[in-house]
């Protein structure tokens, strides 16, 4: 059964929440001062040090203009992205930007084929 995306009740319009708007429980994009951009689950954070698990380095992405768009929508051209394999754990010592991802963005990042040379 399909439900409408909008519903009006007593002159108030309600909009169905979807994965684009819903934030992941614990999946973030971290931009660092010198180690690039990473996506993963935050284990701990103290000052500029962030420990991630199940993390991927986001070496190159296509289909998102900025990291903000990437965190909200994911990538539109996963075949062009260069995301190496996921690592169990990484400690980033110079985090300068921490952005929560939507569920849609998390799925998009995780589904990019592993880039290898």
ABEGO torsion letter per residue (X at the ends): XBBBABBBBGGBBBBBBBAAABBBABBBBBBBAAAEBBBEBBABBBEABBBBBGBBBBABBBGBABAAAAAAAEBABAAABBBBBBBABBBBABBABBBBBBAAAAAAAAABBBBBX
